[in-house]
Amino acid sequence: MSDAMLLAYRHDAHKFTGESHNNARETFSGVRVNQPVPQGADSDAAALSRPQSVQKPTVSTHVDNTRLSLLTGETAYSPETFPQAAVKREVAELLTIKDAETAHEQWLTSDVATLFSESVYHPYTSLKYHTLLVAALLDNYRAGHTFSDLRLVVDLAGDVFPFRTVFHGERFALRLDANDGGRPSSRLGNRPWQSWASSWNRLTAHPLETDRDKYDMTLDANLRRIWSWSTALQYIEEFASWRPDR
């Protein structure tokens, strides 16, 4: 189990280094990286967040592998707050974790992974959340579930399901699973596509206080307009850090 799941957390190491997929190194700090993820989990996760047919820059002024923030419109990377030496050290630590469950926990809380996009052509996407989505899909597929079985599930803050939790915040957590365990949820649909807004809109109950909290109202309204999964999950994380009342 551990070795198979580690493939998911290491499969896009080349996006940290800026290497192309075809020219990506096979090892990084002594571990194998950039290997294919089984059962189509990588391509399915990619389809959740970006159009597969667009292979050219969508933001003409931004052509590198760093992420653009949907919240601020600025690049997420700043050498003043995150020096290159710190980036290299934390990337190496993240990619060389030997236990898959530990890797999952570290990816959930990683700051360095938020600095990079999952595609240079789609800079508002997030490498962090793409990777977590890949792992969640792979674990579900390995358990015998198909994509059409899966649901977006809202869990309590502090509840982390190995490999399947894709977002963990101070107020709630989100996971992909076939069984919602009685928690609020919505189906992902029959096939992977940029369906975040649709899934968020169809949740049987929402974790935000949209009846009285103006910041939650704003967050919810924007989440109903975002279709890319990795972009939306990253937006939730950024919004929580930005909001001035917490």
N, C-alpha and C positions, 0 to 999 in steps of 0.2 A: 504493500500500500504506500509506504513512505516514498520509495524511489519513484513510483509512477506519479504520485502527486507532486513531487519536487520538480518534475518536468514542467508543470504548469507555472510554477513560481520562477523558473529560470529560463523559460522559452524565449523571452524577449529581452535578454541581456543586451543584445546589440542596439536596442533603442536607448539604453543609457549611454552607450559609447558613441552613438552616431554612425555606426557601421550600417551598410546596406544589408538586407537579408541574404543576398547571394554571397556577400564577402564577409559574413559574420564569423568571428573566431569560434572555435569549437570548445575552448576551455577559458575560464576566467578565474583567476586566483586559485587554480588547482582543481576546479570542479567543472564538469561538463555542462555547457550551456547552449542555448539556441537550438535545441533539439525539437523535432515535431511533437506536438501534443496529440495523444491518441483520440480516436472516436470523433474527430471533427470539432472538438470543444473550442479550439482557437478560432476557427473560421466562423463558428456560430456566435461566439462572443463578439467578434469583430462586426458581424452583421447587426448586432444589437446597437452598435454605437456609430457606425459610419457607413456610407454607401460604398460598396465594393467596386463600383464601376468608375469612381472618380479617383484617378491616379495622377493628379496634378495639383499644385498649390491652390488652396481656396482662399487664402489670405496673402495677397501679393507682397505685403511688407514683412511677412514672417515666414522664413524658409528653413529654420533649424528644428532640432528635436525637443526644444523646451516648450512647455505648455503655455497657452494664453489663458488667462483667467476670464471666465464668463462674467464674473462679478465686477471686476475692475477694468477689463479690457487690456490689462498690462501683462507682460510676461511674468510667469510665476517665479522664475529664477532671478535672484539678485545676488551678485557676488559679495555685497556688503553684509547681507544676512546669512548667506550660505556660501562660504568660500569654497573654491574648487577642491581644496585638499579635504574639506569635510564631506563634500559630495562624493568624492572617490572612496573615502573611507567607509561611509555609510552604505554606498552601493555594494562594495565588496562584502561588508558584513551581512547585508540583506541576501545576497546571492549565494553565500557559502554556508548558510544554515543547513545543518544535516538532518534535522527532524522536520517532517512536513507539517505537523500541527504547530510547531513553533514558528515555522516559516509563515503559516497562515496568520498567526497572531501578530507577528512583526509587520506583515504587509498591511494589516488592518490599521495599525497605528503609525505607519511610516510617513515621515515628512518628505524624505528625499524622493520617494516615488511620485509624489504629487508635482514635482518640478517638470516632469516630462509628459509629452503627449504620446498617444498610442500610434500616431501616424503624423509624419511631417506635413502631409497633405491636409490634415484635419487637426489643427493645433489646439482647439478647444476640448478635444478628447483627453482622457487621463490614462496614462500607463498604469497607475496604481489600480484603478478600478477595472480596467480591462483585464488585468492579471487576476484580480479577485473573481471576476465573472468567469474567466476561463476555468479556474480551479473549481468553482461551484458547479459549473456545467459538467466538468469531467467527473467529479465525485458522484453526481447524480446519474450520469450515463453509466459509470462503472457499477452502480447499484441496480441497473436494469431499467431506469426510468428513461423515457423519451422526452424530447423537448416539449411536446404537447401535454405531458403530464405535469409540467412544472408551474409553480406559482411564485409570485412575489409575496413574501410573508413579512409582516411587521411584528417584531419581537420586542420584549422589554429591554431597556438599557441594562447591560450586564450579561445578557444571555448571548453566548457565542456558541454556535454550532460548528464544529470542526469542518473546515473547507467550504461550508455552505453559506455562512454569514458573509455578506458582501459589503456591509456598512455597519459600523459600530460607533454610535455617538453617545453623548451624555444623557440624551432623552429617549432614544429608541435605537433599535437595530433592525437591519433588513437582511433577509436571506432568500435564496432560491431553493425551493424544495417541492417535492410532490405532496407532502403531508404538512398542512398548516398547523396541526395540533390545536385547532380551535382558535388560533390567533387570526386577526384581520389579514385578508389576503386577496389576491386577484390572479387569474390565469394569465400566463404569458402569451398564449395563443398557439396556433398550430405550427408556426415556423418562426425562426429568429429574424427579426427586423427591427428597425428603429422605433420601438413601441413604448418607450418609457412613459410618455404622457398618457397614453391609453391605459397602461397598467396602473399608474398612479391614480388616474381618475376613477378606475373601477374598484379600488380597494373597498372592502366591506366596512371599514372604519379607518379614519385617518389619525396619525399620531400628533398632528399639529392642532393648536388651539385657535382655530380660524374664526371663532365667534367673538373673540375679545382681544386677541393679541395682534397688534398691527404688523409686527415683524413676521409672525407666523402667516398672516394673511398675504403678505408680500411673497414670502418663500413659497407658499402653496400656489399662488397665482402663477409664479414663474415656472414651477415644476410642472404645471399643466400645459406649458408651452414648449418644454424641452423634449425632444424625441430621442436623443442619444443617451443611452444608459450610462456610459462612463462619464459623460459630461454632467448629467444630472446628479449622480452620486457625488462627484467632486464638488458640484455646486452646493449641495447640502452641507458638506464638510466646511467649505469656505464660508458659507453664510453663517454657520454656527460660530466660527471664529471671529467673524467681522461684527456681528450684531452688537451694538453698543450697550444694550441693557443687560448683558450677561458677562 
